[in-house]
């Protein structure tokens, strides 16, 4: 290998779908000599889109790591998917890099996803660079896009180079700001602007620059340039064309000479402990210290097994190393270490701090795991990433009976790979629901289940988790008596019910005195009551927010049995419910929508048709707004496609359960007619 931490660059390519990240990486690999020919998206021959699904759809669906050497520097570039549905995968790999390269199309400009990713990188204190791709396109608007970037992402976005000759080349504004003219702006002005921005952070350099009027060399500017990147004081903008190769040699030079090495970037936010007591701990890229590495990607292949990709933050990982996974007592042995170039892997003997490598066939590995070689680093973890919650769900069941366990195993693998996949089992309706970030995300997951794991499922929209409660107090009574020759069954129960506050759940009170119902039978009465709680009384939905008080009854010294009091408790509760005017409750969601400010009026009008209650809005940078509302889940169960239509794909939302409210009278009638509770059988 022959390189050290200072010779490593870790860069993630992020940005909207269609910006050309995968094509840009192909051209970078070709320019660096890592591949002999540039792959094609259309033919499915690119290095980073190697999954059969990606090749068929011609879009990145997962992250891919490409490691290569160039001019004595080892560069790890991570290609990320550009669809908002796969944002979780993009965010998870940013933990492995010092620099985030935002790829923006010179044709389409800045979108909301670009702004969200830039904001995340800023909050995570990652160095940022922007690459404006497709500068040679007939529809390119480079000057307008640069202006958009500065308005949306800050005035610290300054060009390191500018397009020239209609986008067939770029002209340097930093290293050698002389030569051909730019297509817009002035090379000299751009040079002055970026030097001024950098020297602001170094008083001695500023004095040298201002008082003596000396031209500063790139070597003199290196340290303050890195400081400006670390502090977010500078976000360099580079122009390039993945198609023609314009600006690609210059971009590689920027990666090599200006992007931070692992010792120059901001230290990773490692914590020790859990919850509010967790404390920040120093982790330094020292090859001689204890090993600390972080698993930022897991992929599971039916043939290859589990592959964990990790970033070494401290110490040196070697073949044969014994490492603990998290707080495990027993270490794992690193039999093989791999360097990745897309799907190709090359075995290596060690990985130094700052490097990215992979470990195969270690079942203990999981996403976000911290590997270490000493128990002193137990309880170490990276500051948790706030992943967007998966909002869209689909109920699934295996097509073939007997495939339940295979389905469960497959769902476990999907959640292990993707932090934005959630599985819930709704016991009340016996449904397994797969939640994803959107329709495309769910479609990809379902295809993967069938193509990769051979599990075929039937799908339908998930049931709305309605509930029932009562509106007035009432009393109920049942005498259960059964004689079939020999010992019979006898139990009599008197109870009263009353409504509790919304969200209070269920209370069972034993108020029996004088042994009218012996103590050993009270749990049987409660069991009968709880059976009705699950099945409902009006429309078959679980009952909540009710107190049941058993206050009297009778028993028989011979015939009373547990089964008799289960039945008596159940029927007494049903008797009381019929008199208590039961109603159906629906879940009300707290909805938060982020969208362009220009679309808020249309969104508000649309929500008014969905029985929503607007709870205010606020402004965000970049002409965006946040709208808060309370809305019934039944009205927004498939809201994503609607919001996409209203905002041209620029809107995003989150929602969480707020509370339950009564459904409208007409809806209650529909639900009661559609789901009659089972008729009670007289014993």
Protein Blocks (a to p, Z undefined) as FASTA:
>chain_A
ZZafklpccdddeddehilmmmmmmmmmmmnopafbdcdfklopafklmcfklmmnopaf
bdcdddddeehiacddddddfbfklmmmmmmmmmmpmbdcddddfklopafklmmmmmmm
mmnopacddddehklbmkbcfklmmmmmmmmnopklccfbdceehhpaccdfklmggdjd
dfbdjfklmmmmmmmmmmmmmmklmmmmmmnopacdfklmmmmmmmmmmnopaccddddd
fknopoklmmmmmmmmmmccfklmccddddedehjllccddddddfkbccddddfbdcdd
fklopadddddfedjddehiacdehjafbdcddfbacddehjbccddfbdcehiacddeh
ilkbcghiacdfbfklgoiacddddddddfbdcddddfbghilmmmmmmmmmmmmmpmkb
ccdddfknopacdddfbfklmmmmmmmmmmmnopacdddddddddddddfbdcddddddd
ddeehjddddddddddddddehklpadddfbehhlagfklmmmmmmmmmmmmmnopmnop
acehiacddfbdcddfklpcfklmmmmmmmmmmmmmmmnopadddddddddddddfklmm
mmmmmmmmnopacebdcddehhiacddddddfklmmmmmmmmmmmnnopaccddddfbdc
dddfklmmmmmmmmccdddddZZ
